[in-house]
């Protein structure tokens, strides 16, 4: 087997959709030798900000000299982004070797219970981190938490960034329902931390922590930034955006809670925050022509609001061109309403996904919100970039899929065009907890 064949094998697992539940993952991990039992984890869930929080935690612990595994999704370009050790992507040869090792184990599952793509990749990651003798793994949920394949681990701490409306067809239509799914990562007696602010969602998380006798630390936006220790560290943060300060306060609180188990010196915390890299999230690129391009995977209304707030604060005089592509199953109308008013020129484009929203419909929604803007429904991101080549400031947003394509077109990412399709999946929504 060669790397393209391994990727094709993983791609073919999409046929088994997404079956929420832990039985398959536990069974596959057991056949693989239960690598999770030999690892330490910080488990991170949330609607927005979980990837950035994971990146901060990884950077801090790596700066402290630990060998740190990082498991995140989706990938922007290459599948290998999902599984990293000390921010080095898993090698192609290792992907092949792990696929070859796990493929025979899949034959033990009966018809109708075949492990899904994400279940297989989760066990691949566990096996790889175990082989790499990781001191700590920063472990991001895929979707939700309670029934997510990542929830087979016993973490040192459980972190929930925030709760917003997203993936309602899978997680529920209310904040309390979504919170119940995310709170499923809280384990008996294990410290839990959250920056959730919405009262109905926070109440669910507090209830789950009480039920499991898990100490819960709540990081409030204002309180966190007023604290001298957190405020002193925020200037070191390399990631742009005011919202990242709250994510940083949450990451710092997790590090503090675990100091007894994994001590980290203050200067290493500063170094970690100063060197965080997390592509595609308020990533500012300056091209040789002097053109500035801001890449941000704002794919839900909350993310769009955060992007809008950042634009007003950081680029108050800017008159940007907006290149917007959104998935059809997202709340694209609210995303358009939030961002269209801040642009003088708008190109709506398809996302490289079978779930892409129609650019003409996006353009109509943007035109309704900002009739004075020049708005064009385009046929590709490449064409929109070409037509906006003379514009001084361009924003590309609406989907991480679109941002991944942009990183490729701009020459800022390893190739992996065929691998973005691995982010596509479908399946049967789980039975939700009452909210």
C-alpha positions as CSV (number, residue, x, y, z in Angstrom):
1,X,0.0,0.0,0.0
2,X,1.2,3.5,-0.8
3,X,0.0,6.8,0.7
4,X,-2.7,7.6,-2.0
5,X,-4.1,4.1,-1.4
6,X,-4.3,4.6,2.3
7,X,-6.1,7.9,1.8
8,X,-8.5,6.2,-0.6
9,X,-9.2,3.5,2.0
10,X,-10.0,6.2,4.6
11,X,-12.1,8.0,2.0
12,X,-14.1,4.9,1.4
13,X,-15.0,4.7,5.1
14,X,-17.3,7.7,4.4
15,X,-19.8,5.1,3.2
16,X,-20.4,4.1,6.8
17,X,-21.4,7.7,7.7
18,X,-21.3,8.9,11.2
19,X,-22.8,6.6,13.9
20,X,-22.6,8.4,17.2
21,X,-21.8,6.1,20.2
22,X,-18.7,4.7,21.9
23,X,-19.2,1.0,21.5
24,X,-17.3,0.7,18.2
25,X,-14.4,2.9,19.2
26,X,-14.0,1.0,22.5
27,X,-14.0,-2.3,20.6
28,X,-11.5,-1.2,17.9
29,X,-9.2,0.4,20.5
30,X,-9.3,-2.9,22.5
31,X,-8.3,-4.8,19.4
32,X,-5.5,-2.3,18.9
33,X,-4.2,-2.9,22.4
34,X,-6.0,0.0,24.2
35,X,-3.3,2.6,23.6
36,X,-5.4,5.2,25.4
37,X,-4.6,3.5,28.7
38,X,-1.0,4.5,28.3
39,X,-1.5,8.1,27.6
40,X,-2.5,11.3,29.4
41,X,-5.1,13.7,27.9
42,X,-6.6,17.1,28.1
43,X,-10.0,16.7,26.4
44,X,-11.4,19.8,24.8
45,X,-15.0,20.4,23.5
46,X,-17.0,23.5,22.5
47,X,-18.7,25.2,19.6
48,X,-16.0,27.7,18.7
49,X,-12.5,28.2,19.9
50,X,-11.7,24.6,20.8
51,X,-9.0,24.3,18.1
52,X,-7.4,27.6,19.2
53,X,-7.5,26.5,22.8
54,X,-5.9,23.2,21.9
55,X,-3.2,25.0,19.9
56,X,-2.4,27.1,23.0
57,X,-2.3,24.2,25.3
58,X,0.0,22.3,22.9
59,X,2.3,25.2,22.5
60,X,2.6,25.8,26.3
61,X,3.4,22.2,27.1
62,X,5.8,21.8,24.2
63,X,7.6,24.9,25.4
64,X,7.9,23.2,28.8
65,X,9.8,20.4,27.1
66,X,7.1,17.8,26.9
67,X,6.4,15.6,23.9
68,X,2.9,16.6,23.0
69,X,0.4,14.9,20.7
70,X,-2.3,17.1,19.1
71,X,-5.5,15.6,17.6
72,X,-7.8,18.0,15.9
73,X,-10.4,18.2,13.1
74,X,-11.3,19.0,10.4
75,X,-8.1,19.4,8.4
76,X,-7.6,22.4,6.2
77,X,-5.7,20.7,3.4
78,X,-3.8,17.5,4.3
79,X,-5.3,14.7,6.3
80,X,-2.0,14.6,8.2
81,X,-2.8,17.8,10.0
82,X,-5.2,15.9,12.2
83,X,-2.5,13.9,14.0
84,X,0.7,15.8,15.1
85,X,3.5,15.3,17.6
86,X,5.3,18.5,18.6
87,X,3.5,20.2,15.7
88,X,5.1,17.8,13.2
89,X,2.4,16.2,11.0
90,X,2.2,12.5,11.0
91,X,4.3,11.1,8.2
92,X,2.8,9.5,5.0
93,X,4.6,6.3,5.8
94,X,3.1,6.2,9.3
95,X,-0.4,6.8,7.8
96,X,0.1,3.8,5.5
97,X,1.5,1.6,8.3
98,X,-1.4,2.4,10.7
99,X,-4.0,1.9,8.0
100,X,-2.5,-1.5,7.2
101,X,-2.4,-2.4,10.9
102,X,-6.0,-1.4,11.6
103,X,-7.6,-2.7,8.4
104,X,-7.6,-6.4,9.4
105,X,-9.2,-5.5,12.7
106,X,-12.2,-4.0,10.9
107,X,-13.2,-7.5,9.7
108,X,-14.2,-8.5,13.2
109,X,-17.2,-6.1,13.2
110,X,-20.6,-7.4,12.0
111,X,-22.6,-5.9,9.2
112,X,-24.2,-2.7,10.2
113,X,-21.6,-2.0,12.8
114,X,-18.5,-1.2,10.7
115,X,-16.4,1.5,12.3
116,X,-16.7,4.9,10.6
117,X,-14.0,7.1,9.3
118,X,-13.8,9.2,12.5
119,X,-13.7,6.1,14.7
120,X,-10.9,4.6,12.7
121,X,-8.9,7.8,12.7
122,X,-9.4,8.2,16.4
123,X,-7.8,4.8,17.1
124,X,-5.1,5.6,14.5
125,X,-4.2,8.7,16.5
126,X,-4.2,6.9,19.8
127,X,-2.0,4.2,18.4
128,X,0.4,6.7,16.9
129,X,0.6,8.9,20.1
130,X,1.4,5.7,22.1
131,X,4.1,4.7,19.7
132,X,5.6,8.2,19.9
133,X,5.7,8.0,23.7
134,X,3.8,11.3,24.1
135,X,3.9,12.8,27.5
136,X,0.6,14.5,27.0
137,X,-2.1,14.5,24.3
138,X,-4.3,17.6,23.6
139,X,-7.5,15.8,22.4
140,X,-10.2,17.7,20.6
141,X,-13.7,16.3,20.1
142,X,-15.0,15.8,16.6
143,X,-18.6,16.7,17.2
144,X,-20.5,17.1,20.4
145,X,-18.8,15.1,23.2
146,X,-21.0,12.6,24.9
147,X,-21.2,10.2,22.0
148,X,-18.1,11.4,20.1
149,X,-15.5,8.8,19.4
150,X,-12.9,10.8,21.3
151,X,-14.8,10.2,24.6
152,X,-13.3,6.8,25.3
153,X,-10.3,8.4,27.1
154,X,-9.8,9.2,30.8
155,X,-8.5,12.8,30.8
156,X,-6.6,14.8,33.3
157,X,-9.0,17.7,32.7
158,X,-12.1,18.3,30.6
159,X,-12.4,21.7,28.9
160,X,-15.5,23.2,27.3
161,X,-14.8,26.5,25.5
162,X,-18.3,27.8,24.8
163,X,-21.8,26.8,23.6
164,X,-23.4,28.3,20.5
165,X,-25.9,27.2,18.0
166,X,-24.2,25.0,15.4
167,X,-24.7,21.5,14.1
168,X,-28.3,21.6,15.4
169,X,-29.3,18.6,13.3
170,X,-26.8,16.5,15.4
171,X,-26.6,18.3,18.8
172,X,-30.1,19.8,19.3
173,X,-31.9,23.0,18.7
174,X,-31.3,24.7,22.0
175,X,-28.2,25.8,23.9
176,X,-29.2,23.5,26.8
177,X,-29.4,20.5,24.5
178,X,-26.0,21.3,22.9
179,X,-24.5,21.9,26.3
180,X,-25.7,18.5,27.5
181,X,-23.9,16.8,24.6
182,X,-20.7,18.8,25.2
183,X,-20.8,18.2,28.9
184,X,-20.7,14.5,28.2
185,X,-16.9,14.7,28.3
186,X,-16.9,15.6,32.0
187,X,-15.7,12.5,33.9
188,X,-16.2,11.5,37.6
189,X,-13.8,13.4,39.9
190,X,-11.9,14.9,37.0
191,X,-11.4,18.7,37.0
192,X,-13.6,20.5,34.4
193,X,-13.2,24.0,33.1
194,X,-15.4,26.2,30.9
195,X,-15.7,29.7,29.5
196,X,-19.4,29.2,28.7
197,X,-21.3,32.4,29.5
198,X,-24.9,31.7,28.4
199,X,-26.9,31.0,31.6
200,X,-29.0,28.1,30.2
201,X,-25.9,26.3,28.8
202,X,-23.8,27.0,31.9
203,X,-26.5,25.6,34.2
204,X,-26.4,22.3,32.3
205,X,-22.6,22.1,32.6
206,X,-22.8,22.9,36.3
207,X,-25.4,20.2,36.8
208,X,-23.3,17.6,34.9
209,X,-20.2,18.5,37.0
210,X,-22.2,18.2,40.3
211,X,-23.6,14.8,39.2
212,X,-20.1,13.5,38.6
213,X,-18.4,15.2,41.6
214,X,-16.1,16.9,39.1
215,X,-14.5,20.2,40.4
216,X,-15.7,22.9,37.9
217,X,-13.8,26.2,37.2
218,X,-15.8,28.8,35.3
219,X,-13.7,31.4,33.4
220,X,-15.8,34.6,32.9
221,X,-14.7,37.0,30.2
222,X,-14.3,40.1,32.4
223,X,-13.1,38.4,35.5
224,X,-10.5,36.4,33.6
225,X,-9.0,39.5,32.0
226,X,-9.0,41.5,35.2
227,X,-7.0,38.9,37.0
228,X,-3.4,40.1,37.2
229,X,-1.9,36.7,36.3
230,X,-4.1,36.3,33.2
231,X,-3.8,40.0,32.1
232,X,0.0,39.9,32.4
233,X,0.1,36.9,30.0
234,X,-2.3,38.1,27.4
235,X,0.2,40.5,25.7
236,X,2.4,37.5,24.9
237,X,-0.4,35.8,22.9
238,X,0.5,35.5,19.2
239,X,-3.1,34.8,18.0
240,X,-5.1,37.8,16.8
241,X,-8.6,38.7,18.1
242,X,-10.0,39.8,21.5
243,X,-11.9,36.5,21.7
244,X,-8.5,34.6,21.9
245,X,-7.8,36.3,25.2
246,X,-10.7,34.3,26.7
247,X,-9.5,31.1,25.1
248,X,-6.1,31.9,26.5
249,X,-7.5,32.4,30.0
250,X,-9.2,29.1,29.7
251,X,-6.0,27.3,28.6
252,X,-4.1,29.0,31.4
253,X,-6.6,27.9,34.0
254,X,-6.2,24.3,32.7
255,X,-2.4,24.6,33.0
256,X,-2.7,26.0,36.6
257,X,-5.1,23.2,37.7
258,X,-2.7,20.6,36.4
259,X,0.5,22.2,37.9
260,X,0.7,19.5,40.5
261,X,0.8,16.7,37.9
262,X,2.6,18.6,35.1
263,X,4.5,21.6,36.4
264,X,5.1,24.4,33.9
265,X,7.4,27.4,34.7
266,X,6.0,30.9,34.1
267,X,8.5,31.7,31.4
268,X,7.5,28.6,29.5
269,X,3.9,29.6,29.6
270,X,4.9,33.0,28.2
271,X,6.9,31.4,25.5
272,X,4.1,29.0,24.6
273,X,1.5,31.7,24.2
274,X,4.0,33.9,22.2
275,X,4.5,31.1,19.7
276,X,1.1,29.7,19.1
277,X,0.3,29.0,15.4
278,X,-3.2,28.1,14.3
279,X,-3.7,28.6,10.5
280,X,-6.9,29.9,9.1
281,X,-8.2,31.7,12.2
282,X,-7.7,35.4,11.7
283,X,-4.6,34.6,9.8
284,X,-3.2,37.7,8.1
285,X,-1.2,37.2,5.0
286,X,0.7,39.9,3.1
287,X,1.4,39.0,-0.6
288,X,4.4,40.2,-2.6
289,X,2.1,42.9,-4.2
290,X,1.4,44.3,-0.7
291,X,-2.1,43.0,-0.7
292,X,-3.3,41.9,2.7
293,X,-5.6,38.8,2.9
294,X,-7.3,37.8,6.2
295,X,-8.3,34.2,6.4
296,X,-10.8,33.1,9.0
297,X,-12.9,30.0,9.1
298,X,-16.0,31.7,10.6
299,X,-18.6,29.0,9.8
300,X,-21.5,29.8,12.1
301,X,-23.2,33.1,13.3
302,X,-21.1,33.3,16.5
303,X,-17.9,33.0,14.5
304,X,-19.1,35.6,12.0
305,X,-19.9,38.0,14.9
306,X,-16.4,37.5,16.3
307,X,-14.9,38.2,12.9
308,X,-17.0,41.3,12.5
309,X,-16.0,42.6,15.9
310,X,-12.4,42.0,15.2
311,X,-12.6,43.9,11.9
312,X,-14.2,46.9,13.6
313,X,-11.6,47.0,16.3
314,X,-8.4,46.0,14.4
315,X,-9.2,47.4,11.0
316,X,-11.6,50.3,11.7
317,X,-10.7,52.3,8.5
318,X,-10.5,49.3,6.2
319,X,-12.8,49.0,3.2
320,X,-12.4,45.3,2.5
321,X,-13.4,43.0,-0.3
322,X,-15.2,39.9,1.1
323,X,-14.9,36.5,-0.5
324,X,-17.6,34.4,1.1
325,X,-18.3,30.7,0.7
326,X,-20.5,28.8,3.2
327,X,-21.9,25.2,3.5
328,X,-25.6,24.9,2.8
329,X,-26.3,23.2,6.2
330,X,-24.9,26.2,8.1
331,X,-26.9,29.3,9.0
332,X,-25.6,31.1,6.0
333,X,-28.2,33.8,6.0
334,X,-27.1,35.1,9.4
335,X,-23.5,34.9,8.4
336,X,-24.3,37.0,5.3
337,X,-26.2,39.5,7.4
338,X,-23.3,39.8,9.9
339,X,-20.5,40.3,7.4
340,X,-21.9,41.9,4.3
341,X,-22.4,45.3,5.8
342,X,-18.6,45.6,6.4
343,X,-17.5,45.1,2.8
344,X,-17.5,47.4,-0.2
345,X,-17.1,44.5,-2.7
346,X,-18.3,40.9,-2.2
347,X,-17.6,37.8,-4.2
348,X,-19.7,34.8,-3.2
349,X,-18.2,31.5,-4.3
350,X,-18.9,27.8,-3.9
351,X,-17.1,25.8,-1.3
352,X,-15.3,22.7,-2.6
353,X,-17.9,20.4,-1.0
354,X,-21.1,18.6,-2.1
355,X,-22.7,20.5,0.8
356,X,-21.9,24.0,-0.6
357,X,-24.4,26.8,-0.5
358,X,-25.4,28.3,-3.8
359,X,-23.3,31.5,-4.5
360,X,-26.3,33.2,-6.1
361,X,-28.3,32.7,-2.9
362,X,-25.5,34.0,-0.8
363,X,-25.2,37.0,-3.1
364,X,-28.9,37.8,-2.8
365,X,-28.7,37.6,1.0
366,X,-25.6,39.9,1.0
367,X,-27.3,42.3,-1.5
368,X,-30.3,42.6,0.8
369,X,-28.1,43.6,3.7
370,X,-25.7,45.9,1.7
371,X,-27.3,47.1,-1.5
372,X,-24.6,49.6,-2.1
373,X,-21.8,47.0,-2.3
374,X,-20.6,45.6,-5.6
375,X,-21.7,41.9,-5.3
376,X,-20.8,39.1,-7.7
377,X,-21.8,35.5,-7.5
378,X,-18.7,33.7,-8.8
379,X,-17.9,30.1,-9.9
380,X,-14.7,29.5,-8.0
381,X,-12.4,30.9,-5.3
382,X,-9.5,31.0,-7.8
383,X,-11.5,33.3,-10.0
384,X,-12.6,35.5,-7.1
385,X,-8.9,35.9,-6.0
386,X,-7.9,36.8,-9.6
387,X,-10.7,39.4,-9.8
388,X,-9.7,40.9,-6.5
389,X,-6.0,41.0,-7.1
390,X,-6.0,44.8,-7.2
391,X,-7.8,45.2,-4.0
392,X,-5.8,46.2,-1.0
393,X,-7.6,44.2,1.7
394,X,-9.4,40.9,1.1
395,X,-11.2,38.7,3.6
396,X,-11.8,35.0,2.8
397,X,-14.3,33.4,5.2
398,X,-17.4,31.4,5.7
399,X,-16.0,27.9,5.9
400,X,-12.8,26.2,7.0
401,X,-13.1,24.2,3.7
402,X,-12.8,27.5,1.8
403,X,-9.9,28.7,4.0
404,X,-8.1,25.4,3.3
405,X,-8.5,25.9,-0.5
406,X,-7.2,29.5,-0.1
407,X,-4.1,28.3,1.7
408,X,-3.4,26.0,-1.2
409,X,-4.0,28.6,-3.8
410,X,-1.8,31.1,-2.0
411,X,1.0,28.5,-1.6
412,X,0.8,28.5,2.2
413,X,0.0,24.8,2.8
414,X,1.3,21.4,1.8
415,X,-0.6,19.9,-1.1
416,X,-3.5,17.6,-0.4
417,X,-6.3,18.6,-2.7
418,X,-7.9,15.2,-2.9
419,X,-7.7,15.0,0.9
420,X,-10.1,17.8,1.7
421,X,-12.9,15.4,0.7
422,X,-12.2,13.4,3.8
423,X,-13.9,16.1,5.8
424,X,-17.2,15.1,4.2
425,X,-19.5,12.7,6.1
426,X,-23.1,12.0,6.7
427,X,-24.9,9.7,9.1
428,X,-27.8,9.2,11.5
429,X,-28.2,11.9,14.2
430,X,-27.8,10.5,17.7
431,X,-30.5,10.3,20.4
432,X,-30.1,13.5,22.2
433,X,-30.3,14.1,26.0
434,X,-33.3,16.2,27.1
435,X,-32.4,19.9,27.3
